[in-house]
Amino acid sequence: MPITYSLEPDLSAEEFRAVLIASTLGERRPIDELSRLDKMLRQADVIATARDGRRLVGISRAVTDFSYCCYLSDLAVDVAYQRQGIGKQLIAQTHKAAGDLTSLILVAAPAAESYYPRIGMRQRPSCWTLPRAR
């Protein structure tokens, strides 16, 4: 069965949590706080998904102004489905939904830093953050 891609603004926090864990991104996300995961989904502007049948195997979650910039805050693909082009397609779906006038921006997880140049993304030399309170 081919992988299907969709925009799913009403994705459940439970499915989000499951794919975060299956992708290893859960190590850096609040997976033990379903209400927080739900708020992350509800406040996102773009939620693109990849499914194998009904099974959620990938997600891209982004915030955007649909005019200038799009911050891709989560890109997660189940480890059993990696290296099949799913992440690249989720990025393309997210960028398309945000609009072709937007620049797509992300902060890579340490294990994924070598992935992004391979799919044509350019690294910027600086990123500045203020840490979360928790």
ZIBELNOR-V189999 format. One record per residue. N is the residue number from 1. RES is the residue in one letter. SS is DSSP state (H for helix, E for strand, - for the rest). NEAR is the number of other ideal C-beta (glycine too) atoms within 10 Angstrom. Layout:
N_RES_SS_NEAR + N_RES_SS_NEAR
This chain:
1_M_-_7 + 2_P_-_6 + 3_I_E_18 + 4_T_E_12 + 5_Y_E_17 + 6_S_E_11 + 7_L_E_14 + 8_E_-_16 + 9_P_-_10 + 10_D_-_7 + 11_L_-_21 + 12_S_-_14 + 13_A_H_18 + 14_E_H_11 + 15_E_H_18 + 16_F_H_26 + 17_R_H_19 + 18_A_H_16 + 19_V_H_23 + 20_L_H_22 + 21_I_H_15 + 22_A_H_19 + 23_S_H_25 + 24_T_-_16 + 25_L_H_19 + 26_G_H_17 + 27_E_H_11 + 28_R_H_12 + 29_R_-_19 + 30_P_-_16 + 31_I_-_17 + 32_D_-_9 + 33_E_-_13 + 34_L_H_14 + 35_S_H_9 + 36_R_H_13 + 37_L_H_20 + 38_D_H_16 + 39_K_H_13 + 40_M_H_19 + 41_L_H_20 + 42_R_H_12 + 43_Q_-_9 + 44_A_-_19 + 45_D_-_16 + 46_V_E_21 + 47_I_E_22 + 48_A_E_26 + 49_T_E_22 + 50_A_E_26 + 51_R_E_17 + 52_D_E_17 + 53_G_-_9 + 54_R_-_7 + 55_R_E_16 + 56_L_E_20 + 57_V_E_23 + 58_G_E_25 + 59_I_E_27 + 60_S_E_30 + 61_R_E_24 + 62_A_E_25 + 63_V_E_15 + 64_T_E_22 + 65_D_-_13 + 66_F_-_13 + 67_S_-_10 + 68_Y_-_11 + 69_C_E_14 + 70_C_E_24 + 71_Y_E_18 + 72_L_E_22 + 73_S_E_16 + 74_D_E_22 + 75_L_E_25 + 76_A_E_27 + 77_V_E_26 + 78_D_-_21 + 79_V_H_11 + 80_A_H_11 + 81_Y_H_19 + 82_Q_-_15 + 83_R_-_9 + 84_Q_-_15 + 85_G_-_14 + 86_I_H_21 + 87_G_H_22 + 88_K_H_17 + 89_Q_H_17 + 90_L_H_25 + 91_I_H_21 + 92_A_H_16 + 93_Q_H_18 + 94_T_H_25 + 95_H_H_20 + 96_K_H_13 + 97_A_H_18 + 98_A_H_25 + 99_G_-_13 + 100_D_-_6 + 101_L_-_11 + 102_T_-_20 + 103_S_E_11 + 104_L_E_17 + 105_I_E_15 + 106_L_-_19 + 107_V_-_11 + 108_A_-_15 + 109_A_-_16 + 110_P_H_6 + 111_A_H_11 + 112_A_H_17 + 113_E_H_11 + 114_S_H_8 + 115_Y_H_16 + 116_Y_H_17 + 117_P_H_11 + 118_R_H_8 + 119_I_-_11 + 120_G_-_8 + 121_M_-_16 + 122_R_-_6 + 123_Q_-_9 + 124_R_-_7 + 125_P_-_4 + 126_S_-_4 + 127_C_-_10 + 128_W_-_4 + 129_T_-_6 + 130_L_-_5 + 131_P_-_5 + 132_R_-_6 + 133_A_-_4 + 134_R_-_4
